[in-house]
Amino acid sequence: YFVPFIIIMSTLTLVVWIVIDFI
């Protein structure tokens, strides 16, 4: 089972930006 690290980082970055927008 392999999850590409780039996909994980991209998802986390997107979540962070969404959270920042709500703050």
N, C-alpha and C positions, 0 to 999 in steps of 0.2 A: 504493500500500500504506500503510495507516494503522493504527497500533495506539494505541488510546486511552490517554493518559497515566495516567488514573485507574486503569485495569485493571493497568497495570504497577506503579504504586505500591502498589496493594492486594496484589498478588502478593508484591512485595518485603517489605512489612510483615508479611504472613503468614509468610513464610520466616524473617524476623528473629525473630519471636515463637517459632517452632518451635525455632530454634537456641538462643535464650535458655533455653527450657524444658529443653533437653538439657544446657546448661552447668551 
